[in-house]
Amino acid sequence: MTNSTITLAEDLTITRMGYGAMQLAGPGVFGPPKDRDQAIAVLREAVALGVTHIDTSDFYGPTVVNEIIKEALHPYPADLVLVTKVGARRGDDASWIPDLAPDALRRQVHDNLEHLGLDVLDVVNLRSMAHEGHSEESIAESFSTLVELQQQGLIKHLGLSSVTIPQIREAQAIAPIVTIQNLYNLVNRSDDDVVDYCADNDIAYASFFPLGGFTPLQSETLAKVAARLDATPQQVALAWLLQRSTTSVVIPGTSSLAHLRENIAARDLVLPADAVAELDAIGA
């Protein structure tokens, strides 16, 4: 089994196998879920199975997912870390609208606090909203706003999402960061340099869409390796990410109890070297 936890700060240890709550909202991450009781059951089962790292945002729903998390888990276990994101809002048509002005970010942080039922947020990621992070636009003003809120005692730790290495360095020159959350998976390796940078700098790298997101991973090689290991392709894809670097964490999301249990079981799957070599070749 890979190391099951990662320590990012003196007061911040998370399980490398996390849970992404995005899919607890309705279709298109908008509106209420079809089955709220099922959503609550999934969250409680994730915690019961040892997950201490839940990824969320107030723009999932919007507000719906955070409200469900609060209903399911509050008062929160002492070791549970809720990682949220700011930097966007939702249009009435379910569109995703960048919202990075200082006043907007302050409002979003307070909204997350209110809907999660917290006095302080464990980790807040600034989401740049750049397409797959491939933007060199400065994030200094937006990140500095979050640093101010951290200094006010509303945020414990800071992270970034959908960013490039120059943007990470820009933020690090302002304040420490503990996590990066970018798009990365077995078939989409465009972020290899960021994964390696995070490992070299003891920053957690959280892959969003680790199983492909709205377009599930498809690979004949993946299917063959999974069959040989008596595992599902999804489990192998998650295990590959966990073995990809020492600071990799994953946040697969699901609204199904069966899929949740299947995903979490991947933390115990150790891929042999020949399987890793075959899987590495997919993105070559």
Helices and strands as residue ranges (DSSP letters): E 5-9, E 12-15, E 19-20, G 21-24, G 27-29, H 36-48, E 53-55, H 64-73, E 81-86, E 88-90, E 96-98, H 102-116, E 121-127, G 131-133, H 140-151, E 155-161, H 165-172, E 179-183, H 192-200, E 204-208, H 220-228, H 233-244, E 248-250, H 257-265, G 266-268, H 273-282
